[in-house]
Amino acid sequence: QVQLVESGGGLVQAGGSLRLSCAASGSMFSINVMGWYRQAPGKQRELVATIRSGGHTHYVDSVKGRFTISRDNAKNTVYLQMNSLKPEDTAVYYCSSMGYWGKGTLVTVSS
């Protein structure tokens, strides 16, 4: 099993920045892809970004150029640096890998 714990959410004004962290523990040896997802109120959960163990990244179009996903394999941690935040980025952000999910961290962007 894999345990994922997110942190770093909070309230920020539009244009501001936040950095989310996801610490992974458990059966780490087979983890390849780690991803960040988000779910806004009344909407379905959507993919935000993914990163492979080799560093290849993928972003949803709405965050390209503003968000950066990275990982520290030695610390079993994946990060999501979010810049130029917009009110529409407000959501609960989840970390996921291999079908496992964290409990999420709330990001609220005020206008």
C-alpha positions as CSV (number, residue, x, y, z in Angstrom):
1,Q,0.0,0.0,0.0
2,V,0.9,3.6,-0.5
3,Q,-0.1,6.5,1.8
4,L,-0.2,10.0,0.4
5,V,-0.5,13.2,2.5
6,E,-1.0,16.6,0.9
7,S,-0.2,19.9,2.5
8,G,0.3,23.5,1.6
9,G,-3.2,24.6,0.7
10,G,-4.8,27.8,2.0
11,L,-6.4,31.1,1.1
12,V,-4.6,33.4,-1.4
13,Q,-5.5,36.4,-3.4
14,A,-5.7,36.3,-7.2
15,G,-2.3,36.6,-8.7
16,G,-0.7,35.0,-5.7
17,S,1.3,31.7,-5.3
18,L,1.1,28.6,-3.3
19,R,3.2,25.5,-3.1
20,L,1.6,22.1,-2.5
21,S,3.4,19.1,-1.2
22,C,2.5,15.4,-1.3
23,A,4.5,13.1,0.9
24,A,4.4,9.4,0.0
25,S,5.1,6.5,2.2
26,G,4.6,2.7,2.1
27,S,5.4,0.5,-0.9
28,M,7.3,3.0,-2.8
29,F,9.4,0.8,-5.1
30,S,6.9,0.6,-7.9
31,I,5.8,4.2,-8.0
32,N,6.4,5.7,-11.4
33,V,3.8,8.3,-12.2
34,M,2.5,10.8,-9.6
35,G,-0.1,13.3,-10.2
36,W,-2.1,16.2,-8.9
37,Y,-5.8,16.4,-9.4
38,R,-8.4,18.9,-8.3
39,Q,-12.1,19.1,-7.7
40,A,-13.9,22.4,-7.6
41,P,-17.3,22.7,-5.9
42,G,-20.0,21.2,-8.1
43,K,-17.5,19.9,-10.7
44,Q,-15.9,16.6,-11.5
45,R,-12.4,15.8,-10.4
46,E,-9.9,16.8,-13.1
47,L,-6.2,16.1,-13.8
48,V,-3.9,19.0,-13.2
49,A,-0.4,17.6,-13.8
50,T,1.6,14.5,-13.7
51,I,5.3,13.6,-13.4
52,R,7.1,10.4,-14.2
53,S,10.0,9.1,-12.2
54,G,12.3,10.2,-15.0
55,G,11.0,13.7,-14.8
56,H,8.7,13.9,-17.8
57,T,5.7,16.2,-17.0
58,H,2.2,16.8,-18.4
59,Y,-0.1,19.6,-17.6
60,V,-3.7,20.4,-18.4
61,D,-4.0,23.4,-20.7
62,S,-5.6,25.7,-18.1
63,V,-2.5,25.6,-15.9
64,K,0.3,25.5,-18.4
65,G,2.8,28.3,-17.8
66,R,1.5,28.9,-14.3
67,F,1.9,25.6,-12.4
68,T,5.0,23.5,-12.1
69,I,5.1,19.9,-10.9
70,S,8.3,18.5,-9.5
71,R,9.4,15.6,-7.4
72,D,12.1,14.7,-5.0
73,N,12.6,11.0,-5.2
74,A,14.9,10.9,-2.2
75,K,12.2,12.4,-0.1
76,N,9.3,10.5,-1.8
77,T,7.6,13.9,-2.2
78,V,5.9,15.6,-5.2
79,Y,5.3,19.3,-5.3
80,L,3.0,21.6,-7.2
81,Q,4.1,25.2,-7.5
82,M,1.2,27.3,-8.4
83,N,1.7,30.9,-9.6
84,S,-0.6,33.6,-11.0
85,L,-3.5,31.9,-9.3
86,K,-7.0,32.6,-10.4
87,P,-10.3,32.3,-8.7
88,E,-11.2,29.4,-11.0
89,D,-8.2,27.5,-9.5
90,T,-10.2,27.2,-6.3
91,A,-10.6,23.5,-5.5
92,V,-9.6,20.7,-3.3
93,Y,-6.3,19.4,-4.7
94,Y,-5.5,15.7,-4.5
95,C,-2.3,13.8,-4.9
96,S,-2.6,10.4,-6.6
97,S,-0.4,7.5,-7.6
98,M,-1.1,3.9,-8.6
99,G,-4.8,4.2,-7.7
100,Y,-4.1,5.6,-4.3
101,W,-5.3,9.0,-3.2
102,G,-4.6,11.5,-0.5
103,K,-7.3,13.2,1.4
104,G,-6.8,16.5,-0.4
105,T,-5.8,20.1,0.6
106,L,-8.1,23.0,-0.1
107,V,-6.9,25.9,-2.2
108,T,-9.1,29.0,-2.2
109,V,-8.3,31.9,-4.5
110,S,-10.1,35.2,-3.7
111,S,-10.8,37.8,-6.4
